[in-house]
């Protein structure tokens, strides 16, 4: 199967650094040309919990869409996502974009609606792929972020993965 450019949204609100690093490590084992957006902290949306940290990953995959989604669910499960006694969300990984696919694929709707609804998805997506055009709206992610009226509290946070900072110092408040 040819390689497809994908964008994934990752988030956690329990032992956040450990779970996001675990998810990123696993993704790096089967995706290629992987890059990460800066990491953002935000208040929870839709659930009562502590703050989340989120980022967007861009990568290439040779997996068909539904096989990719199945693997992502296994990574979530390995991090306690579906544990009966969990409190919060250890790891959430969503397919935001899979190539230029648009539609409902066995219950997986692409592009993911959260792109246009949540700042913790659109802002990092606009930074990692500013010139990429939303396949339904026809505008770049940078333009969509600039024009967005999303009212969510969101701020960049320092985060390291494999010894590399994901959020540039220039985005962080001075010490």
C-alpha positions in Angstrom: 0.0 0.0 0.0 1.3 3.5 -0.8 2.2 5.9 2.0 -0.5 8.2 3.2 0.1 11.5 5.2 -1.9 11.4 8.4 -2.5 13.8 11.3 -3.3 12.5 14.7 -4.5 14.4 17.8 -3.1 13.2 21.1 -4.2 14.2 24.6 -4.0 13.2 28.2 -5.1 14.4 31.6 -3.6 11.6 33.9 0.1 11.2 34.4 0.2 13.3 31.2 3.9 13.3 30.3 4.3 9.6 30.8 1.2 8.7 28.7 1.9 11.0 25.9 5.5 9.8 25.7 4.3 6.2 25.7 1.9 6.9 22.9 4.6 8.8 20.9 7.1 6.0 21.4 4.6 3.4 20.1 3.6 5.5 17.1 7.3 6.0 16.2 7.6 2.3 16.0 5.3 1.9 13.0 4.9 5.4 11.4 7.5 7.2 9.3 8.5 10.8 8.8 6.9 11.6 12.1 6.9 15.2 13.5 5.1 16.7 16.5 3.5 20.1 17.0 4.2 22.1 20.1 2.3 20.9 23.2 -0.5 22.8 24.7 -2.3 22.7 28.1 -6.0 23.4 28.3 -8.9 23.2 30.5 -11.1 20.1 29.9 -13.9 20.3 27.2 -17.0 18.1 27.7 -15.8 16.3 30.8 -15.1 17.3 34.4 -11.4 16.6 35.1 -8.0 18.2 35.5 -6.3 20.1 32.7 -5.2 18.3 29.5 -2.1 18.5 27.4 -2.5 18.0 23.7 -0.4 17.9 20.5 -0.8 17.0 16.9 1.4 14.4 15.1 2.0 14.4 11.4 3.3 11.1 9.9 3.3 8.7 7.0 1.7 5.3 7.2 1.2 2.3 4.9 -1.7 1.1 7.0 -5.3 1.2 5.7 -7.4 3.7 7.7 -9.4 1.2 9.8 -6.3 -0.8 10.6 -4.6 2.4 11.8 -7.6 3.3 13.9 -7.5 -0.3 15.4 -3.9 0.1 16.3 -4.5 3.5 17.9 -7.3 1.9 20.1 -4.8 -0.7 21.2 -2.2 2.0 22.2 -5.0 3.7 24.2 -5.9 0.4 25.9 -2.2 -0.3 26.7 -2.2 3.1 28.5 -5.3 2.3 30.6 -7.9 4.2 28.5 -10.5 1.5 28.9 -9.7 0.3 32.4 -12.9 0.0 34.4 -11.5 1.9 37.4 -9.8 4.8 35.5 -10.3 8.4 36.6 -9.8 10.7 33.7 -8.3 10.1 30.3 -4.8 8.6 30.3 -4.4 8.7 26.5 -6.6 9.7 23.7 -5.4 9.4 20.1 -7.7 10.5 17.2 -7.3 10.4 13.5 -7.8 14.0 12.4 -6.9 13.5 8.7 -6.0 10.5 6.6 -4.7 11.8 3.3 -7.6 13.7 1.6 -10.3 11.2 2.8 -13.7 12.8 3.4 -16.7 10.8 4.7 -17.8 8.2 7.2 -15.6 5.2 7.2 -17.2 2.5 9.4 -18.1 5.1 12.0 -14.9 7.1 11.7 -15.8 10.5 10.2 -13.0 12.4 8.4 -11.9 15.0 8.6 -12.6 15.0 12.3 -15.1 17.7 13.3 -13.0 18.6 16.4 -10.5 20.3 14.0 -12.9 23.3 13.6 -14.3 23.1 17.2 -11.4 22.8 19.5 -8.4 25.2 19.9 -6.3 22.4 21.3 -6.6 20.7 17.9 -6.7 23.6 15.5 -3.8 25.7 16.9 -1.3 22.8 16.9 -2.5 21.7 13.5 -2.0 25.2 12.2 1.6 25.2 13.4 2.5 21.7 12.1 0.7 22.1 8.8 0.0 25.8 8.2 -0.3 25.5 4.4 -2.4 22.3 4.4 -5.9 22.9 3.2 -8.9 21.5 5.1 -10.4 19.0 2.6 -14.0 20.2 3.2 -13.6 23.9 4.1 -11.0 24.7 1.4 -8.9 27.0 3.7 -5.5 26.4 5.1 -5.2 25.5 8.8 -3.2 28.7 9.4 -6.0 30.8 7.9 -8.6 28.8 9.9 -6.8 29.4 13.1 -6.4 33.1 12.4 -10.1 33.4 11.7 -11.3 31.1 14.5 -13.6 32.4 17.1 -13.0 29.4 19.4 -13.2 30.5 23.1 -11.1 28.0 25.0 -8.3 28.7 27.4 -5.1 27.2 25.9 -1.4 27.8 26.5 1.9 26.3 25.2 3.8 24.2 27.8 7.3 22.9 27.9 7.4 19.2 26.9 10.3 16.9 26.0 10.1 13.6 24.1 13.2 11.5 23.5 15.4 14.3 24.8 14.0 16.9 22.4 11.8 19.9 23.3 8.6 19.8 21.3 7.5 23.3 22.3 10.0 26.1 21.2 11.2 28.3 24.0 9.9 31.3 22.0 6.3 30.1 22.6 6.9 29.7 26.4 6.4 32.5 28.9 9.6 33.9 30.3 10.8 32.4 33.6 
